[in-house]
Amino acid sequence: TDPDAAPGACLAGYERRPPVLGPCVDYDECDPGNRRDNCHAQARCENTLGSFTCACNAGYQTPTESTGCASPPVVGDGSACVDVDECSAESDPSRSLCHYAVAAERPLVPFARTVPVGRCTNTNGSFVCSCLDGFAARQGGDADPNPTMCGEDVDECAAGACASVANSTCANSYGSFECPCNT
């Protein structure tokens, strides 16, 4: 209740319950049946005493505006939310695993620093990795927050990739294979 409210009036964020004669109590601006917030469609509303806050959902962020060279950026309040481009390296460097695997972890690629393994496609509030030929999504379990990252080598030899090449032996490599002739 709001004991400091003037007779007949309540402070912002409060209303009389029951109307007219009841005490001033906080009203829930986030109540789905009686929304009084200005949160973006991709934000969640949280009621507070006498007010509310908005926070953008996962995969969205409040727009940041530069207010001048010496000023810190101004961050929005959740009344506006924009999609985060998770495929952008600036957005989240860990997403680069959708594009590249570190060669140091792959001894079959001795001179390359990174190897392209997938294509990242930004979607509303998320992203999708599409693995390039020769690679599959790796299942990282608890250590991997995104099990859709590409990077597992597909063993084309185990799938019989050279079966149609007479007198050859299949040689699997990271992301590829060869069918060299037997000598």
C-alpha positions in Angstrom: 0.0 0.0 0.0 1.0 3.6 -0.5 0.2 5.6 2.8 1.7 8.8 1.4 -0.8 9.2 -1.4 -3.0 12.3 -1.3 -6.6 11.6 -0.4 -8.5 10.3 -3.5 -5.3 10.0 -5.5 -2.5 7.4 -5.7 1.1 7.8 -6.9 2.0 6.5 -10.3 2.1 2.7 -10.4 -0.5 2.4 -7.7 -4.3 2.3 -7.8 -7.1 2.1 -5.2 -8.5 -1.4 -4.6 -11.4 -1.4 -4.3 -11.8 1.7 -6.4 -12.6 5.0 -4.7 -12.4 4.0 -1.0 -9.8 1.2 -1.0 -6.1 1.6 -0.1 -3.5 2.4 -2.8 -1.8 -0.8 -3.9 0.7 -1.6 -6.6 -0.9 -2.6 -9.9 0.8 -5.1 -12.1 1.7 -3.3 -15.3 2.8 -6.7 -16.7 -0.5 -8.5 -16.1 -1.3 -10.1 -19.5 -5.0 -9.3 -19.1 -4.4 -5.6 -18.4 -1.0 -4.6 -19.9 0.2 -1.1 -19.1 3.8 -1.5 -20.0 5.7 -0.3 -23.1 7.9 -3.4 -23.4 8.8 -4.5 -26.9 7.2 -7.7 -28.3 10.5 -9.4 -27.9 11.0 -8.3 -24.3 9.7 -9.7 -21.0 8.1 -7.4 -18.5 8.8 -7.6 -14.7 6.5 -5.9 -12.3 8.2 -3.9 -9.5 6.6 -1.8 -6.7 5.0 1.2 -8.4 6.6 0.5 -11.7 8.0 -2.2 -14.1 11.1 -3.1 -16.0 11.6 -4.6 -19.5 14.4 -6.8 -20.6 14.9 -8.1 -24.1 14.6 -11.9 -24.6 17.5 -14.1 -25.4 18.8 -13.4 -29.0 17.7 -9.8 -28.8 19.3 -6.7 -27.3 18.4 -3.1 -26.6 19.8 -0.8 -29.3 22.8 1.2 -28.3 23.3 4.7 -29.4 26.4 6.7 -29.3 25.9 10.1 -27.6 29.2 11.6 -28.7 32.9 10.9 -28.6 33.4 11.5 -24.8 30.0 10.2 -23.7 29.3 6.6 -22.7 26.8 4.7 -24.8 23.1 5.0 -23.9 21.5 1.6 -23.5 17.8 1.2 -24.1 15.3 0.1 -21.5 13.7 -2.9 -23.2 11.0 -0.8 -24.9 12.9 -1.4 -28.1 14.7 -4.7 -28.9 16.7 -5.7 -32.0 17.8 -9.1 -33.2 21.4 -10.0 -32.2 23.4 -11.2 -35.3 24.9 -14.3 -33.6 26.8 -15.0 -36.8 28.8 -11.8 -36.5 32.2 -12.4 -34.8 31.8 -9.1 -33.0 28.5 -10.4 -31.5 29.9 -13.6 -30.0 33.4 -15.0 -31.0 32.3 -18.5 -29.9 29.9 -18.6 -32.8 33.0 -18.7 -35.1 33.0 -22.4 -34.5 30.1 -22.6 -36.9 32.5 -21.3 -39.5 35.9 -22.7 -38.4 37.7 -25.4 -36.5 41.0 -24.7 -34.9 43.7 -26.6 -36.8 45.9 -27.1 -33.8 43.2 -29.6 -32.6 43.3 -31.3 -35.9 46.8 -32.8 -36.7 45.7 -33.7 -40.2 45.8 -30.0 -41.1 49.4 -29.0 -40.2 49.8 -25.6 -41.9 46.4 -24.1 -41.7 45.4 -22.0 -38.7 41.7 -22.6 -39.3 39.5 -24.8 -41.5 36.1 -23.7 -42.8 33.5 -26.2 -41.5 30.1 -24.6 -41.6 27.9 -21.7 -42.6 26.1 -19.6 -40.0 22.7 -18.1 -40.8 21.2 -15.5 -38.5 17.5 -16.0 -37.7 15.2 -13.9 -35.5 16.5 -14.3 -32.0 18.9 -17.2 -32.8 21.1 -18.7 -35.5 21.5 -22.0 -37.4 24.7 -23.7 -38.4 24.7 -25.6 -41.7 27.7 -27.9 -42.0 29.8 -27.9 -45.1 30.3 -31.2 -47.0 32.7 -33.4 -45.0 31.6 -32.1 -41.6 28.8 -32.8 -39.2 27.4 -31.1 -36.1 29.3 -32.1 -33.0 27.5 -33.1 -29.9 29.4 -31.4 -27.1 27.2 -32.3 -24.1 27.5 -30.1 -21.0 30.8 -28.6 -22.0 29.3 -27.3 -25.3 26.5 -24.7 -24.8 25.6 -25.0 -28.5 25.5 -28.6 -29.8 24.7 -27.4 -33.3 28.3 -26.2 -34.0 30.0 -28.0 -36.9 33.4 -29.5 -36.6 33.0 -33.3 -36.4 34.8 -34.9 -39.4 32.6 -37.2 -41.5 34.5 -40.4 -42.2 33.6 -40.7 -45.9 35.7 -43.9 -46.1 33.5 -45.7 -43.5 30.5 -44.8 -45.7 32.1 -46.4 -48.8 33.1 -43.3 -50.6 35.7 -45.1 -52.8 33.7 -48.2 -53.4 33.1 -47.3 -57.0 36.8 -46.6 -57.7 38.4 -49.8 -58.7 41.8 -50.7 -57.3 41.9 -47.9 -54.7 42.1 -47.4 -51.0 40.1 -44.7 -49.3 42.1 -42.2 -47.3 40.0 -40.0 -44.9 41.2 -36.5 -44.0 39.7 -33.8 -42.0 36.6 -32.7 -43.9 37.5 -34.6 -47.1 38.8 -37.9 -48.5 40.9 -39.3 -51.3 40.8 -42.4 -53.4 44.4 -43.0 -54.4 45.1 -45.9 -56.7 46.8 -48.9 -55.2 50.3 -49.4 -56.5 
